[in-house]
Amino acid sequence: MKLTADIGVAKGNKYREELCGDAVKIIRTAGQTTVILSDGLGSGVKANIVATLTTQIATGLLQRQVPIEHVISTIVDTLPTCRVRGLAYATFSILQIHADGRAMLYEYDSPPAFLFRNDRVVFLERTTRTICGRTIHESNFYVEEEDVLLMVTDGIINAGVGESFDLGLGEDGLMHFLTSPCTNWHSAEQLADFIVKLAHTCYRNQLGDDCTAVALRVRAPKMVTVLSGPPLSPENDVAMVQALMEGNSSKKIVCGGTSAKIVARILKAEIETTLDYIDPRVPPVAKIKGIDLVTEGVLTLNRCYEILREVQSVCEFPRTADGATLLAKEIWNAEEVRFLVGKSFNQAHANIEELMQLAPRQYIITRLVSLLNSRGVRTEIIYY
């Protein structure tokens, strides 16, 4: 079975700092998922720059398929050493998970990553080697479906030092507070959020250091099918809905009020609407039995595109449950996305799009496809 991972990222800036001194980069390809986590020395702008530089160097080289040894040596050679503390200006961890389950972990002066399986912590045997005079800890292991991996920065391990705890939370303390087994968390994002909230509590809501948690839940590849817009000819209504419903393993999403009515009519189901405006920029979601997500059309698609553009650089989704954010998470974390796009034209909608400076449905979907392709997601657009 091919394997990949859902990834949740949560960050907290040091108290009174505008920028986080930690950086995360995620690289997804058809056969591999890579996470790079870096912690810059100190905090603020300086730490943010060196951490970002570290992740950018690693990302650029790994995307060019440079051997990991050369990647690490380049980072180590590039990063200067603080003359006062005698420490590197940034630490880093690089985790690679292959589709066949093989995993490689490389850590330089960073807290160890944790692997959870069947509600227990799995010991990762590490070897050390010296690259350019720096000690690198390396671990080679296999992951299984439903495994959870957790990567954190020093801010988490040292949380509450001198206040809530004499020596900080520590690795044992972190494991102690994970009272609910990590493999039982609803999502990787929720686990990452919990870890950073725990650090806030230990620091009494004034973080003494930048804190970042990255959680990965190993799973099988996921496909998402998105239906949006009525077909040019009503005769194609049935064929379009049938294409949406085929494939039991595919997540099914409908974007658009008219589209939802067509789907509900063909499926002989009711549309359950709400008036909950979680985000004032995005209309509320609805429900149709048998459909995983039902949203409004063009407004939601445009906002979804804005979210994904931002996520490309920060790797962290908004913590809201509006239709655009839910749609963005589903398609960004899929390995294959299929768009079923109706070509029917409504002049009234066109006037509204022009007034609100919104990209038309077909155009915004092509832009979404371009973003998804840059992340290695397989995409297909079928017009009706």
Secondary structure as the mmCIF struct_conf table of DSSP 4:
data_model
#
loop_
_struct_conf.conf_type_id
_struct_conf.id
_struct_conf.beg_label_comp_id
_struct_conf.beg_label_asym_id
_struct_conf.beg_label_seq_id
_struct_conf.end_label_comp_id
_struct_conf.end_label_asym_id
_struct_conf.end_label_seq_id
STRN STRN1 THR A 4 GLY A 12
HELX_LH_PP_P HELX_LH_PP_P1 ASN A 13 LYS A 14
TURN_TY1_P TURN_TY1_P1 TYR A 15 ARG A 16
BEND BEND1 GLU A 18 LEU A 19
BEND BEND2 GLY A 21 GLY A 21
STRN STRN2 ASP A 22 THR A 29
TURN_TY1_P TURN_TY1_P2 ALA A 30 GLY A 31
STRN STRN3 GLN A 32 GLY A 40
BEND BEND3 LEU A 41 SER A 43
HELX_RH_AL_P HELX_RH_AL_P1 GLY A 44 GLN A 63
TURN_TY1_P TURN_TY1_P3 ARG A 64 GLN A 65
HELX_RH_AL_P HELX_RH_AL_P2 ILE A 68 THR A 78
BEND BEND4 LEU A 79 LEU A 79
STRN STRN4 THR A 81 THR A 81
TURN_TY1_P TURN_TY1_P4 ARG A 83 ARG A 85
STRN STRN5 ALA A 88 ALA A 88
BEND BEND5 TYR A 89 TYR A 89
STRN STRN6 ALA A 90 HIS A 98
TURN_TY1_P TURN_TY1_P5 ALA A 99 ASP A 100
BEND BEND6 GLY A 101 GLY A 101
STRN STRN7 ARG A 102 TYR A 108
BEND BEND7 ASP A 109 SER A 110
HELX_LH_PP_P HELX_LH_PP_P2 PRO A 111 ALA A 113
STRN STRN8 PHE A 114 ARG A 117
TURN_TY1_P TURN_TY1_P6 ASN A 118 ASP A 119
STRN STRN9 ARG A 120 VAL A 122
HELX_LH_PP_P HELX_LH_PP_P3 PHE A 123 PHE A 123
STRN STRN10 THR A 127 ILE A 131
TURN_TY1_P TURN_TY1_P7 CYS A 132 GLY A 133
STRN STRN11 ARG A 134 TYR A 142
TURN_TY1_P TURN_TY1_P8 GLU A 145 GLU A 146
STRN STRN12 VAL A 148 VAL A 152
HELX_RH_AL_P HELX_RH_AL_P3 ASP A 154 ILE A 157
TURN_TY1_P TURN_TY1_P9 ASN A 158 GLY A 160
STRN STRN13 VAL A 161 VAL A 161
TURN_TY1_P TURN_TY1_P10 GLY A 162 SER A 164
STRN STRN14 PHE A 165 PHE A 165
BEND BEND8 ASP A 166 LEU A 167
BEND BEND9 LEU A 169 LEU A 169
HELX_RH_AL_P HELX_RH_AL_P4 GLY A 170 PHE A 177
BEND BEND10 SER A 180 SER A 180
HELX_RH_3T_P HELX_RH_3T_P1 CYS A 182 ASN A 184
BEND BEND11 TRP A 185 HIS A 186
HELX_RH_AL_P HELX_RH_AL_P5 ALA A 188 CYS A 202
TURN_TY1_P TURN_TY1_P11 TYR A 203 ASN A 205
BEND BEND12 GLN A 206 GLN A 206
BEND BEND13 GLY A 208 ASP A 209
STRN STRN15 CYS A 211 ARG A 219
STRN STRN16 MET A 223 SER A 228
BEND BEND14 GLY A 229 GLY A 229
BEND BEND15 LEU A 232 SER A 233
HELX_RH_3T_P HELX_RH_3T_P2 PRO A 234 ASN A 236
HELX_RH_AL_P HELX_RH_AL_P6 ASP A 237 MET A 245
TURN_TY1_P TURN_TY1_P12 ASN A 248 SER A 249
BEND BEND16 SER A 250 SER A 250
STRN STRN17 LYS A 251 CYS A 255
BEND BEND17 GLY A 256 GLY A 256
HELX_RH_AL_P HELX_RH_AL_P7 GLY A 257 LEU A 267
TURN_TY1_P TURN_TY1_P13 LYS A 268 LYS A 268
STRN STRN18 ILE A 271 THR A 273
BEND BEND18 ILE A 278 ASP A 279
TURN_TY1_P TURN_TY1_P14 PRO A 280 ARG A 281
BEND BEND19 VAL A 282 VAL A 282
HELX_LH_PP_P HELX_LH_PP_P4 PRO A 283 VAL A 285
STRN STRN19 ALA A 286 ILE A 288
TURN_TY1_P TURN_TY1_P15 LYS A 289 GLY A 290
BEND BEND20 ASP A 292 ASP A 292
STRN STRN20 LEU A 293 THR A 295
BEND BEND21 GLY A 297 GLY A 297
HELX_RH_AL_P HELX_RH_AL_P8 VAL A 298 VAL A 314
BEND BEND22 ARG A 319 ARG A 319
HELX_RH_AL_P HELX_RH_AL_P9 GLY A 323 TRP A 332
TURN_TY1_P TURN_TY1_P16 ASN A 333 ASN A 333
BEND BEND23 GLU A 335 GLU A 335
STRN STRN21 GLU A 336 VAL A 341
HELX_RH_AL_P HELX_RH_AL_P10 GLN A 347 LEU A 355
TURN_TY1_P TURN_TY1_P17 MET A 356 GLN A 357
HELX_LH_PP_P HELX_LH_PP_P5 LEU A 358 PRO A 360
HELX_RH_AL_P HELX_RH_AL_P11 ARG A 361 SER A 374
TURN_TY1_P TURN_TY1_P18 ARG A 375 GLY A 376
STRN STRN22 ARG A 378 TYR A 383
#
